[in-house]
Amino acid sequence: ALIVVLSVMTGFDRELTASIMGNNSHLSVADQFDNPIEDPAGLIDLLKKNFPKITAASPFIAIKAVMHPGGDGAEKHYEPVLVVGIDAETEGPVTNLAANLSNTQGRTFAAGTLPKKKEVVLGYILAQNIGADIGDLVAVVTPSKKPSPLGMIGSQPVWLTVCGISQAQMSDFDSVYAYVDIQTAQQIKQQKGVDGIHCMLSDPLNAANVAEEIQKQFGFATTTWYQSNQFFFEALKQEKVVMAIILMFIVLVAAFNITSTLIMVVMEKKRDIGILRTLGVGPGAVIRIFMMEGLYIGLSGTVTGVVLGSILAYNLNPVAKVIANLFGVDLFNSVIYHFDHIPVAVVPRDVAFITLSAVALTFISTLYPAWSASRLDPVDALRYE
């Protein structure tokens, strides 16, 4: 159980980190007062010149909007979307959008091309929710910047042609994100310039240091991949630790079972222990006998658990599908857990830690019964025999 749980938690952590960095960027740079950046190409050159760790950069525009499909139907299904304007020529090295459009690595819904003018790429869940496919028309509606007596009302819809279906394999992106080119995004948002620059780093773990230097030297607002999801990552770490502690208590209960079993064996073998002692077997030898018996029980269980746990961990997704088909229960809801599969990463270090912990607890559980057996008086043990 410990191997399966820790493997899932580790896999979840790794795939979530990779998905977040792949579908966003390592670092985002924007104006500290949220003003549009009028010369994104100049800013990109400035960043690359002063920060060699930035290997690629691309401008972006982010727009909160609603979307509905085209058609003559009386009812239109509206979905909230985050429209992201990108530069197709420079976006490739920064995010996984191009890969998310290819029908590879389990992306069964992915298709299409990067957006050109008046085109849009939809996340596959978003496309399913509004009933849109490649070649269909969809409308993007944003709040008007001009107030009216009725408050902020929707602006005129911008009609776009769906040119691609993206499958990021992470529901947060697949259900909300829509991608357009920079010029189309500027038209939708009615602004010149861009909102910021997405940057790719040679080492994403240095994102915080690079962000701090950019703030100090140029005064730009920065957001790292970790800052965008800090609370989620912290919660995930704590959950992994708590889960390991809880399951370790279960192992501890199993160790107590070994202790109670050996105590019963000592009581049942009291006569045999007495005979051994009268034949000259010392207390140390008796201790070793019962410790070896306890370790044999513990090691047998540990080896069996490691083998079965590893097999289950490596085949967890097929097993989950079989259980789901048999009982009609969705064991892993992609909307809740962000992935369309159960992420698993069996780490040898974790397996070694679990194995050594189980063996150590087993060894400790043998000490008291073995000591009790060595303390038996041969005369008392054979008195009624």
C-alpha positions as CSV (number, residue, x, y, z in Angstrom):
1,A,0.0,0.0,0.0
2,L,2.8,2.4,0.9
3,I,4.5,1.8,-2.5
4,V,1.3,2.4,-4.5
5,V,0.3,5.5,-2.6
6,L,3.8,7.1,-2.6
7,S,4.2,6.2,-6.3
8,V,0.9,7.9,-7.2
9,M,1.7,11.0,-5.1
10,T,5.2,11.2,-6.7
11,G,3.8,10.7,-10.2
12,F,1.1,13.3,-9.6
13,D,3.7,15.8,-8.4
14,R,6.0,15.2,-11.4
15,E,3.4,15.2,-14.1
16,L,1.6,18.2,-12.6
17,T,4.9,20.1,-12.6
18,A,5.7,19.1,-16.2
19,S,2.2,19.9,-17.4
20,I,2.2,23.3,-15.7
21,M,5.6,24.2,-17.1
22,G,4.8,22.8,-20.5
23,N,1.5,24.4,-21.0
24,N,2.4,27.8,-19.4
25,S,6.0,28.8,-19.2
26,H,8.8,28.9,-16.7
27,L,8.5,32.6,-16.2
28,S,6.1,35.4,-17.2
29,V,7.2,39.1,-17.4
30,A,4.7,41.9,-17.5
31,D,4.4,45.7,-16.8
32,Q,4.2,46.3,-13.1
33,F,1.1,48.6,-13.7
34,D,-0.6,46.1,-16.1
35,N,0.0,48.5,-19.0
36,P,0.3,46.9,-22.5
37,I,3.8,46.3,-23.7
38,E,4.1,48.2,-27.0
39,D,7.4,46.8,-28.1
40,P,7.5,43.0,-27.2
41,A,10.3,42.2,-29.7
42,G,12.5,44.9,-28.1
43,L,11.7,43.5,-24.6
44,I,12.5,40.0,-25.7
45,D,15.9,41.1,-27.0
46,L,16.6,43.0,-23.8
47,L,15.7,39.9,-21.6
48,K,17.8,37.5,-23.7
49,K,20.8,39.9,-23.8
50,N,20.9,40.4,-20.0
51,F,19.7,37.0,-18.9
52,P,21.5,34.1,-20.7
53,K,19.4,31.6,-18.8
54,I,16.4,32.6,-20.8
55,T,16.5,30.3,-23.8
56,A,13.3,31.3,-25.5
57,A,10.6,33.9,-25.2
58,S,7.2,34.7,-26.8
59,P,4.6,37.5,-26.3
60,F,1.1,36.7,-25.0
61,I,-2.3,38.3,-24.4
62,A,-4.7,36.9,-21.9
63,I,-8.5,37.6,-22.2
64,K,-11.3,36.5,-20.0
65,A,-14.4,35.9,-22.1
66,V,-17.3,33.7,-22.9
67,M,-17.7,31.6,-26.0
68,H,-20.6,30.1,-27.8
69,P,-20.9,28.1,-31.1
70,G,-22.3,29.4,-34.3
71,G,-25.5,28.2,-35.9
72,D,-29.1,29.2,-36.2
73,G,-30.3,27.4,-33.0
74,A,-32.5,29.4,-30.6
75,E,-30.4,28.5,-27.6
76,K,-26.7,29.1,-27.5
77,H,-24.5,27.3,-25.0
78,Y,-22.1,29.7,-23.4
79,E,-18.8,28.6,-21.8
80,P,-16.3,30.7,-19.8
81,V,-12.9,30.7,-21.6
82,L,-9.5,32.2,-21.2
83,V,-8.4,33.3,-24.6
84,V,-4.6,33.4,-25.0
85,G,-3.1,35.3,-27.8
86,I,0.2,33.8,-29.0
87,D,2.8,34.3,-31.7
88,A,2.9,31.1,-33.6
89,E,6.4,31.7,-34.9
90,T,8.0,32.0,-31.4
91,E,5.6,30.0,-29.3
92,G,7.0,26.6,-30.1
93,P,10.0,26.5,-27.8
94,V,8.1,28.1,-24.9
95,T,5.0,25.9,-24.5
96,N,3.7,22.5,-25.6
97,L,0.9,23.8,-27.7
98,A,2.2,22.4,-31.0
99,A,2.7,19.0,-29.3
100,N,-0.8,19.2,-27.8
101,L,-2.2,19.4,-31.4
102,S,-0.5,16.1,-32.4
103,N,-2.2,12.8,-32.1
104,T,0.7,11.2,-30.1
105,Q,1.4,10.1,-26.5
106,G,-2.2,9.2,-25.8
107,R,-3.7,12.4,-27.2
108,T,-6.7,10.8,-28.9
109,F,-8.6,14.0,-29.4
110,A,-5.8,16.2,-30.6
111,A,-5.9,17.5,-34.2
112,G,-5.3,20.6,-36.3
113,T,-2.8,23.4,-36.6
114,L,-1.6,26.5,-34.8
115,P,-4.0,29.5,-35.2
116,K,-3.7,32.1,-37.9
117,K,-5.7,35.3,-38.2
118,K,-9.4,34.8,-37.2
119,E,-8.7,31.2,-36.2
120,V,-8.8,29.6,-32.8
121,V,-7.5,26.4,-31.1
122,L,-9.8,25.0,-28.4
123,G,-9.1,22.6,-25.6
124,Y,-10.8,19.3,-26.3
125,I,-13.1,19.5,-23.3
126,L,-14.1,23.0,-24.1
127,A,-14.8,21.9,-27.7
128,Q,-17.0,19.1,-26.5
129,N,-18.8,21.4,-24.0
130,I,-19.8,23.8,-26.7
131,G,-20.2,21.2,-29.4
132,A,-17.6,22.6,-31.8
133,D,-15.2,20.8,-34.1
134,I,-12.5,21.8,-36.6
135,G,-14.0,24.1,-39.3
136,D,-16.9,25.3,-37.1
137,L,-17.5,28.9,-36.2
138,V,-17.5,30.1,-32.6
139,A,-18.1,33.5,-31.1
140,V,-16.0,35.2,-28.4
141,V,-17.7,37.8,-26.3
142,T,-15.9,40.0,-23.8
143,P,-17.2,42.7,-21.4
144,S,-17.3,46.1,-23.1
145,K,-14.8,48.8,-21.9
146,K,-17.5,51.4,-22.2
147,P,-20.0,51.6,-19.3
148,S,-23.7,51.8,-20.0
149,P,-26.7,52.7,-17.8
150,L,-27.1,49.0,-17.2
151,G,-23.4,48.5,-16.2
152,M,-20.8,46.7,-18.2
153,I,-22.4,44.8,-21.1
154,G,-21.0,42.4,-23.6
155,S,-19.2,43.8,-26.7
156,Q,-19.9,42.6,-30.2
157,P,-18.9,39.0,-30.7
158,V,-15.8,38.2,-32.6
159,W,-16.4,35.2,-34.9
160,L,-13.5,32.7,-35.3
161,T,-13.0,29.5,-37.2
162,V,-11.8,26.4,-35.2
163,C,-8.5,25.3,-36.7
164,G,-7.3,22.9,-34.0
165,I,-8.3,20.8,-30.9
166,S,-5.6,20.8,-28.2
167,Q,-5.2,18.0,-25.7
168,A,-2.9,19.2,-22.9
169,Q,-3.8,16.1,-20.8
170,M,-4.6,18.4,-17.9
171,S,-8.3,19.4,-17.5
172,D,-7.6,22.9,-16.3
173,F,-6.2,23.7,-19.7
174,D,-8.4,21.5,-21.8
175,S,-11.7,22.8,-20.4
176,V,-10.9,26.6,-20.3
177,Y,-8.1,27.6,-22.7
178,A,-8.6,28.8,-26.2
179,Y,-5.6,30.0,-28.4
180,V,-5.6,32.7,-31.0
181,D,-2.9,34.6,-32.8
182,I,-1.7,38.0,-31.4
183,Q,-3.5,40.1,-34.0
184,T,-6.8,38.4,-33.3
185,A,-6.3,38.8,-29.6
186,Q,-5.6,42.5,-30.0
187,Q,-8.8,42.9,-31.9
188,I,-10.8,41.0,-29.3
189,K,-9.3,43.0,-26.4
190,Q,-9.3,46.2,-28.4
191,Q,-5.7,47.1,-27.4
192,K,-2.3,47.7,-28.9
193,G,0.7,45.8,-27.7
194,V,0.7,42.6,-25.6
195,D,0.1,41.8,-21.9
196,G,3.5,40.2,-21.3
197,I,6.3,37.8,-22.3
198,H,6.4,34.1,-21.6
199,C,10.0,32.8,-21.0
200,M,11.6,29.4,-21.1
201,L,14.7,28.9,-18.9
202,S,17.6,26.5,-19.2
203,D,16.8,25.4,-15.7
204,P,13.2,25.9,-14.4
205,L,14.5,25.6,-10.8
206,N,16.3,29.0,-11.3
207,A,13.0,30.8,-12.2
208,A,12.8,32.5,-8.8
209,N,16.4,33.9,-9.1
210,V,15.9,35.1,-12.6
211,A,12.6,36.7,-11.7
212,E,14.2,38.6,-8.8
213,E,17.0,39.9,-11.0
214,I,14.5,41.1,-13.6
215,Q,12.5,43.0,-10.9
216,K,15.7,44.6,-9.5
217,Q,17.2,45.7,-12.8
218,F,14.1,46.7,-14.9
219,G,11.2,46.8,-12.5
220,F,9.0,44.5,-14.4
221,A,6.4,42.3,-12.6
222,T,7.3,38.6,-12.8
223,T,5.5,35.4,-12.1
224,T,7.2,32.0,-11.9
225,W,5.6,28.6,-12.6
226,Y,5.9,27.8,-8.9
227,Q,4.2,31.0,-7.7
228,S,1.3,30.4,-10.0
229,N,0.6,27.1,-8.2
230,Q,2.4,27.5,-4.9
231,F,-0.5,26.6,-2.6
232,F,-1.3,23.5,-4.7
233,F,2.3,22.2,-4.6
234,E,2.6,22.9,-0.9
235,A,-0.7,21.0,-0.2
236,L,0.5,18.1,-2.4
237,K,3.8,17.8,-0.4
238,Q,1.9,17.9,2.9
239,E,-0.6,15.3,1.7
240,K,2.3,13.0,0.7
241,V,3.9,13.3,4.1
242,V,0.6,12.8,6.0
243,M,-0.3,9.8,3.8
244,A,3.1,8.2,4.4
245,I,2.7,8.7,8.2
246,I,-0.8,7.2,8.2
247,L,0.3,4.1,6.3
248,M,3.4,3.8,8.4
249,F,1.1,3.4,11.4
250,I,-0.6,0.5,9.6
251,V,2.9,-1.1,9.2
252,L,3.4,-0.5,12.9
253,V,0.2,-2.3,13.7
254,A,1.5,-5.2,11.6
255,A,4.7,-5.1,13.6
256,F,2.7,-5.4,16.8
257,N,1.0,-8.4,15.3
258,I,4.4,-10.0,14.9
259,T,5.2,-9.2,18.6
260,S,1.9,-10.8,19.8
261,T,2.5,-13.8,17.6
262,L,6.0,-14.4,19.0
263,I,4.7,-14.0,22.5
264,M,2.2,-16.7,21.9
265,V,5.0,-18.9,20.4
266,V,7.1,-18.3,23.5
267,M,4.2,-19.4,25.7
268,E,3.5,-22.5,23.6
269,K,7.2,-23.4,23.4
270,K,7.9,-22.9,27.1
271,R,8.8,-26.7,27.5
272,D,11.1,-26.7,24.5
273,I,12.9,-23.6,25.7
274,G,13.3,-25.2,29.1
275,I,14.9,-28.3,27.5
276,L,17.2,-26.2,25.5
277,R,18.3,-24.3,28.6
278,T,19.0,-27.5,30.5
279,L,21.1,-28.7,27.6
280,G,23.3,-25.7,28.0
281,V,21.9,-23.3,25.4
282,G,22.5,-19.8,26.7
283,P,20.1,-16.8,26.8
284,G,21.9,-15.2,23.8
285,A,21.2,-18.2,21.6
286,V,17.5,-18.3,22.6
287,I,17.3,-14.6,21.8
288,R,18.8,-15.2,18.4
289,I,16.3,-18.1,17.7
290,F,13.2,-16.0,18.3
291,M,14.7,-12.9,16.6
292,M,15.4,-15.0,13.5
293,E,11.9,-16.4,13.5
294,G,10.4,-12.9,13.8
295,L,12.7,-11.5,11.1
296,Y,11.7,-14.4,8.8
297,I,8.1,-13.6,9.2
298,G,8.7,-9.9,8.7
299,L,11.0,-10.3,5.7
300,S,8.6,-12.7,4.0
301,G,5.8,-10.2,4.4
302,T,8.0,-7.3,3.3
303,V,9.3,-9.0,0.1
304,T,5.8,-10.1,-0.8
305,G,4.5,-6.6,-0.2
306,V,7.3,-5.0,-2.3
307,V,6.7,-7.4,-5.2
308,L,2.9,-7.1,-5.2
309,G,3.0,-3.3,-4.5
310,S,5.4,-2.7,-7.4
311,I,3.4,-4.9,-9.8
312,L,0.2,-3.0,-8.8
313,A,1.9,0.4,-9.1
314,Y,3.2,-0.3,-12.6
315,N,-0.2,-1.6,-13.7
316,L,-2.5,0.7,-11.8
317,N,-4.2,2.3,-14.8
318,P,-5.3,-1.0,-16.3
319,V,-6.5,-2.3,-12.9
320,A,-8.4,0.9,-12.3
321,K,-10.1,0.6,-15.8
322,V,-11.1,-3.1,-15.0
323,I,-12.6,-2.0,-11.6
324,A,-14.4,0.9,-13.2
325,N,-15.9,-1.4,-15.9
326,L,-16.9,-4.1,-13.4
327,F,-18.6,-1.8,-10.8
328,G,-19.4,1.3,-12.9
329,V,-17.4,3.6,-10.6
330,D,-15.1,6.3,-11.9
331,L,-12.0,5.8,-9.7
332,F,-10.1,8.8,-11.1
333,N,-12.2,11.8,-12.2
334,S,-10.1,13.8,-14.6
335,V,-12.0,17.0,-13.8
336,I,-11.1,16.8,-10.1
337,Y,-7.6,15.4,-10.4
338,H,-6.5,17.4,-13.5
339,F,-5.3,14.3,-15.5
340,D,-7.0,11.8,-17.8
341,H,-5.0,9.0,-16.3
342,I,-3.5,8.0,-12.9
343,P,0.1,9.3,-12.8
344,V,2.5,6.8,-11.3
345,A,6.2,7.1,-10.7
346,V,7.9,4.2,-8.8
347,V,11.0,5.8,-7.2
348,P,13.7,3.3,-6.1
349,R,14.6,5.5,-3.2
350,D,11.0,5.4,-1.9
351,V,10.8,1.7,-2.3
352,A,14.1,1.3,-0.4
353,F,12.9,3.6,2.4
354,I,9.7,1.6,2.7
355,T,11.5,-1.7,2.7
356,L,14.1,-0.7,5.3
357,S,11.4,0.9,7.5
358,A,9.4,-2.3,7.5
359,V,12.4,-4.4,8.3
360,A,13.5,-2.1,11.1
361,L,10.0,-2.2,12.7
362,T,10.0,-6.0,12.3
363,F,13.4,-6.2,14.1
364,I,12.2,-4.0,16.9
365,S,9.0,-6.1,17.3
366,T,11.1,-9.2,17.9
367,L,13.1,-7.8,20.8
368,Y,10.6,-8.1,23.7
369,P,9.4,-11.7,22.9
370,A,13.0,-12.9,22.4
371,W,14.1,-11.2,25.6
372,S,11.1,-12.9,27.4
373,A,12.1,-16.3,26.1
374,S,15.7,-15.9,27.2
375,R,14.5,-15.0,30.8
376,L,12.6,-18.3,31.3
377,D,13.8,-20.4,34.2
378,P,14.4,-24.0,33.0
379,V,13.1,-25.4,36.3
380,D,9.8,-23.4,36.1
381,A,9.5,-24.3,32.4
382,L,9.8,-28.1,33.2
383,R,8.1,-28.2,36.6
384,Y,4.8,-29.7,35.4
385,E,6.2,-31.8,32.6
